[in-house]
Amino acid sequence: MGLQSALSTALTGLNAAETIIDVAGNNVANSQTVGFKESDVSFATQFNQTLSIGAAPSDQSGGTNPRQLGLGVKVSEIAPDFTQGTIEISSNPLDVAIQGDGFLLVQGSQGELLYTRNGQLSTNQDNEVVTTQGQRVLGFNATDGEIIEALQPITIPIGGSQVNRVTETATFSGNLSPQAEPGQGGVITSEVFGNADIEEPNDDNFTIANIQTTPLIDVSSVSGAAVGGGNPAAGTYDYVVTFSDSTNPSIETAASSPIRIDSGATAGPIDLSGLPLPTGDYDTRNIYRTIQGGTGSYSLVGSQTNPADGTFQDTVADGSLGAALNNDALDLGAYSYYVTFYSNSELYESIPTAEIGTRSVTLTNQRIRIEDIPQPEPGSVFDEIRIYRNDGSGVHRRVAELLVGQEVFMDSVANADLGAEIDLDGARILASEPLINLQVRSGSTYSTPFGEPGVISFTGSKGVIDLAPKELVVTNNTTVQEWIDFMNQSLGIDRTIDNPPSSTLVDGVLSIESNIGIENFATIDQNAFTFTPDATGLAQSVVLDFAESTSNPPVGEGTSTDFVVYDSLGIPLSVRLTTVLESTDGNNTFYRWFATSPDNEVSATNVDTVVGSGVLTFDGQGDLVSTGGSTNVTISRTLTASNSPLSFDLDFDSVSGLNITDNLGNSTSTMNFLAQDGFPPGVLTNFAITEGGEIRGVYSNGIEETLAQMRMARFTNNEGLQQVGNNLFAEGVNSGEPQFGNPGDSGIGSLTAGAVELSNTDVGQNLVDLILASTQYRGGARVITAVQELLDELMALQR
C-alpha cells in the first residue's frame, strides 16, 4: 500500500511541474503580445491519509498529534495577473493603451460582448474600428458632433465624411457713440427720362433747303408820275414793295428800299412803272405808301396777284389806305431751327426735329422763309406746331406757334422778342409706362437703352464699394416702376421701416433716397448698367447719368461691417451690417442697424438685398437696454437647394453706447464682427483620441467635431473573467457584473492614444519558474525510480 501510494503522489508532483511549465511557457510565448496578462499557478495538497487523529492530553498522557500521510499535490488556481504593463509609443494614431483598470468593448463573432486590453486598432473598409483579429470596437457614435448613446461599432470615415453647420448666431462687439451726427438719407437724381412712344416730327424731308432768306427786291428802275383828276392829293409820297403768297398772305417778304414820288402840284392817280415782278414761291406784289409828305408808317395801297408787267396806279387817298406794313426783321446773324409738336389737351411736347440750319442774315430788313414744316399724323393728340430759333447766344427759343396744317412760316422776329426756351427732352415718361419706351438724350442724340426685350445687369455702389450685380428681365410689359423697384432692391434700400426712403419720378427725373447715414449712401455710376438684348445676345454698355443731390446729401457717420455666414448646404453667404445714429432723447440713444446680403433670393423677379433692420437702444450709462424686439436676419434661398430661409440672430450683447474719443477728441463708433457658429463643408482628414476616449475629427475646413466616444468596462474581480482567446475576455461566473463608463470615469483607467500596453510577462521570473518546475519534475521522477527499485527487491524475495 505504501509503495503504491508513493507512486501516485509522485505522479501528482509530475503533473504539477508540467502545469508550471505549461503556464510559464505560455507566459514567455506571449511576452510580445500586446495587452497580454501573464498567469500565476497556485497549488494545494490534494488528499491526506489519516493514520491517527491523535489524542488530547490526559492524566496519564501528555497527548499525541494526528498522524497523516500526504497523497500529492493539485492545482488550486491558474489566475491571470492584471498588473499594469509597460506603455510603448506606436506609429498608429488609432492605437490606444489603457492605463489603469478596465477593458475595451468589442463585438464577438456571434454578436456577443467581449472585452480586451489589446489596443492595437485599425479601420476596415466600412471605416469601422476593429482589433487585429477583426473584432469591431464598440462605443457611442456622434451625429453633427452630438453623441448618440447607443452602443454600436465605432466608425471613423476618413476622407468620406463631410460636415457643415448652418449659422444660428453672429456675435459683435464695439461701441456706438451717442455724440455722432444723426443720420439722413442722401438723394441721387437722374438725367431727364423721355418717352419714346410719343410721336415726333418726321424731319426726313425737312432740311436746310426748306429754310431760305427772303429775296431782296430791286426797285432801282421804278418811276412814277401823277396823271391828274382824283386821289391821292398832290404832294410827295414814299413807296415800298413786298412779295407775298396769295394763299397765305402772312408769308410776306421784307419791304424794298423806299421809292420817292413827287406829283408836284397835280393831284390825282400816280402811275408807277418799272416795278419788279414776284419770283420763286411768291405770286403777289404788294405796294405800300406813306401819307402825303412821305411821313409816318407805310400802309397798303394795293396788291397784284400774278402781275403781267411792272405798272401800278395808286388812286387811294390818305384816309383810305389799308393795313400797315409789318416792318419786323431779323437781327444780323446765323440762324438754325427746331420744330416740335405740342398737345394742349395732354400738355406735353414732342422731342424736336434735328437742328436745321444755319442760314445767315447779313443784311438789315431781311426775313427767313420756312416751308414744308413737318405735320402730326392724322388723328394725333398734337394740335399745335412750335418753331424754335437760336437767339444769338446759342439758346433756342420759341419763335412761333402754328396751327396744324400750316406748312410755311415767315420768320421776322427779332432776338429780343423770342419766347420760351426749347425743352429738348420732349414728353416725360411715367412710372406706369413700359420701360422699353424710356428715352434718354445725349446732346442731340436720342436713344432707348432698354428698347427691346432682354436682360439688364445692374451694379450699384455704396460709397467706394461696388455691390453685387443683379439682373432684371425686360419684357414688352415691364414698367418703369418695376425697374425703379429693381434698383431699390439691388441697392439695399429698406422700405419696410417707419418713414422709409422715397423714390420719385417727377417730370422725367428719377430721385432715389438712400437709407440714413453716409455708410448707406447708394450711388449709380455711368458704368452701372449693361443690357443684353434677346435678339442678339450681345451685351452692350448703357450710360445713364445719376448725380448726387447737392440739396440732399447723406448725413451721419456710422459703421460698416462685412461678414460671412453659412446656409444648410454650407454655402457661404455675404452679409453687410451698417449702423447709424437715428435719434436721441434725454436719456437714451437710438442706433438703427441695417443688414443686406447680395445672396438673398426672394424670387426670380425680386432681388431685394435687405435681410433685416432694427434699433439698438442705449441708456445713459451706455448699456444696451433694448434691441427693439428682434435682432433676426433672414436670407431667402428660394433659388438654391438650401433650406430656405436661413435665419440667424445678431448678438449685440458686447456692444456699448459710450462716448469714446480718438486722439483728436472726436467721438468714434466701431462695430467688430467676432464670430459666427456656422461653417462650410469639410472632409474628415484626421482625428485624435483623448484620454477620455473621445474621438475628435479634424476636417479640411479647420473644424473639429466629436466623431465617437470609446466605452470601457471594469469588473470587481478581473481574475474571474473567462479567457476566450485572441486577447479577449468574457464575463465569468465569478467576475462580477461589468460596470460601463467612459475612460477615466468611475475608477476606469484612461487611454493614451498612439501607444500600446505591452505584455506584463516577467520573462526572468518565468525562466526561474521553469527551472524550479524541471527540478520538481526530476525529483518526482526520482521518487518513482526509488519505488520501482523497492518493488523490484520485493519481487526478488520469491525467488
Summary of the structure (lengths in Angstrom):
residues: 799
radius of gyration: 58.0
end to end distance: 21.7
largest distance: 221.5
contacts: 2544
relative contact order: 0.17
helix: 11%
strand: 43%
